[in-house]
Amino acid sequence: MGYKLEGSVAVVTGAGRGIGKAVALGLANKKVKVVIADLMLEEAEKVVKEIEQMGGEALAVRVDVSQDEDAKALADKILARFGRVDIVVNNAGICPITPLEDISSEEWDRVLAVNLKGAYLIIRAMLPSMKKQGWGRIVNIASVAGKMGAMVAGLHYTASKGGIIAMGKVLARHCAPYGITVNTVCPGPTATEMTVNWTEEEMARLTRNIPLGRYGAMEEIAAGVLYLVSEEAAWVTGECLDINGGLWMD
Ligand SMILES: NC(=O)c1ccc[n+]([C@@H]2O[C@H](COP(=O)([O-])OP(=O)(O)OC[C@H]3O[C@@H](n4cnc5c(N)ncnc54)[C@H](O)[C@@H]3O)[C@@H](O)[C@H]2O)c1
């Protein structure tokens, strides 16, 4: 169908560490050129070095996904360097665990701006060039929280991830005529910097509800993303892929 993963160009937001980094390394391993877009430029540059050491090609860009001008500048930089963008992985996210009744209005707005609006702004900035070329792959990282309601993370986090899941369905219908698939990955609790400070009690609360009895590894989440951007997933769109050890089944 004219799509080949090797040699294509991907942008992964929040790829300076954690799940995003695992996705970026996985893509680079498949000879995809990867743009590491992160708020933390130094971390992004370290990932670029790692990819270059693997013999791959990558570019670090500092971006705050909640800012429209950053999203537009990111698209310009990618097109200037690579001339195209084929794969967009919206992974950047923040996860405060503030108790429900203590969330300030500012904190609510920030979580929604990064986790939900950010994904929209990045997609909107990348769509014109993807539409022109007539195909592409978009994967948004939501969370099991968006399906079952978080057991540790904040209410605003749950709301943002539920929004990502719903948005993915509309986007999938909108993008299909242009040969662009849009899918969502819903990770369960995964060992990253995001969860590293959770208390033993908080971790136990989750783990005892996970049939497979442990947290996920970031590479296990990346594997789902790699499938959804692959040639083999050409007929998969509007899907929400659960990778959660059985914590939530639907
Ligand atoms: N770790 C988990 O248990 C888990 C579970 C379900 C879903 N997720 C989701 O997976 C994604 C990645 O999570 P992680 O665990 O790797 O987190 P992480 O905190 O380790 O990494 C998040 C990355 O996003 C970047 N980032 C944060 N705000 C940004 C912004 N405004 N603009 C650009 N980059 C920004 C950070 O700098 C960081 O590099 C998130 O969307 C998260 O909600 C994580």
The ligand as a MOL file (V3000), in Angstrom:
LIG
                    3D

  0  0  0     0  0            999 V3000
M  V30 BEGIN CTAB
M  V30 COUNTS 44 48 0 0 0
M  V30 BEGIN ATOM
M  V30 1 N 3.7380 5.4630 33.7500 0
M  V30 2 C 2.4770 5.0400 33.8380 0
M  V30 3 O 2.1020 4.2680 34.7490 0
M  V30 4 C 1.4640 5.4410 32.8040 0
M  V30 5 C 0.2240 4.7770 32.7880 0
M  V30 6 C -0.7280 5.1430 31.8630 0
M  V30 7 C -0.4590 6.1620 30.9650 0
M  V30 8 N 0.7490 6.7910 30.9930 0 CHG=1
M  V30 9 C 0.9630 7.8720 30.0250 0
M  V30 10 O 2.1090 7.6090 29.2450 0
M  V30 11 C 2.7080 8.8390 28.8660 0
M  V30 12 C 4.1800 8.8210 29.2270 0
M  V30 13 O 4.2890 8.6620 30.6360 0
M  V30 14 P 5.6440 8.2870 31.3900 0
M  V30 15 O 5.2710 7.3670 32.4830 0
M  V30 16 O 6.6890 7.8880 30.4230 0 CHG=-1
M  V30 17 O 5.9620 9.7100 32.0580 0
M  V30 18 P 7.3320 10.4780 32.3440 0
M  V30 19 O 6.9790 11.5080 33.3510 0
M  V30 20 O 8.4300 9.5390 32.6320 0
M  V30 21 O 7.6350 11.1750 30.9310 0
M  V30 22 C 6.8200 12.1910 30.4300 0
M  V30 23 C 7.6230 13.0220 29.4620 0
M  V30 24 O 6.7510 14.0550 28.9660 0
M  V30 25 C 7.4500 15.2880 28.9810 0
M  V30 26 N 6.4990 16.3900 29.1040 0
M  V30 27 C 5.7370 16.7150 30.1870 0
M  V30 28 N 5.0330 17.8250 29.9280 0
M  V30 29 C 5.3420 18.1980 28.6580 0
M  V30 30 C 4.9360 19.2760 27.8320 0
M  V30 31 N 4.0820 20.1960 28.2680 0
M  V30 32 N 5.4480 19.3560 26.5810 0
M  V30 33 C 6.3480 18.4250 26.1470 0
M  V30 34 N 6.7730 17.4030 26.8860 0
M  V30 35 C 6.2810 17.2910 28.1410 0
M  V30 36 C 8.3630 15.1790 30.1990 0
M  V30 37 O 9.4240 16.1340 30.1120 0
M  V30 38 C 8.8130 13.7380 30.1150 0
M  V30 39 O 9.9530 13.5790 29.3130 0
M  V30 40 C 1.9200 9.9300 29.5570 0
M  V30 41 O 0.9610 10.4650 28.6720 0
M  V30 42 C 1.2260 9.1970 30.6850 0
M  V30 43 O 0.0520 9.8390 31.1110 0
M  V30 44 C 1.7100 6.4540 31.8890 0
M  V30 END ATOM
M  V30 BEGIN BOND
M  V30 1 1 1 2
M  V30 2 2 2 3
M  V30 3 1 2 4
M  V30 4 1 4 5
M  V30 5 2 4 44
M  V30 6 2 5 6
M  V30 7 1 6 7
M  V30 8 2 7 8
M  V30 9 1 8 9
M  V30 10 1 8 44
M  V30 11 1 9 10
M  V30 12 1 9 42
M  V30 13 1 10 11
M  V30 14 1 11 12
M  V30 15 1 11 40
M  V30 16 1 12 13
M  V30 17 1 13 14
M  V30 18 2 14 15
M  V30 19 1 14 16
M  V30 20 1 14 17
M  V30 21 1 17 18
M  V30 22 2 18 19
M  V30 23 1 18 20
M  V30 24 1 18 21
M  V30 25 1 21 22
M  V30 26 1 22 23
M  V30 27 1 23 24
M  V30 28 1 23 38
M  V30 29 1 24 25
M  V30 30 1 25 26
M  V30 31 1 25 36
M  V30 32 1 26 27
M  V30 33 1 26 35
M  V30 34 2 27 28
M  V30 35 1 28 29
M  V30 36 1 29 30
M  V30 37 2 29 35
M  V30 38 1 30 31
M  V30 39 2 30 32
M  V30 40 1 32 33
M  V30 41 2 33 34
M  V30 42 1 34 35
M  V30 43 1 36 37
M  V30 44 1 36 38
M  V30 45 1 38 39
M  V30 46 1 40 41
M  V30 47 1 40 42
M  V30 48 1 42 43
M  V30 END BOND
M  V30 END CTAB
M  END
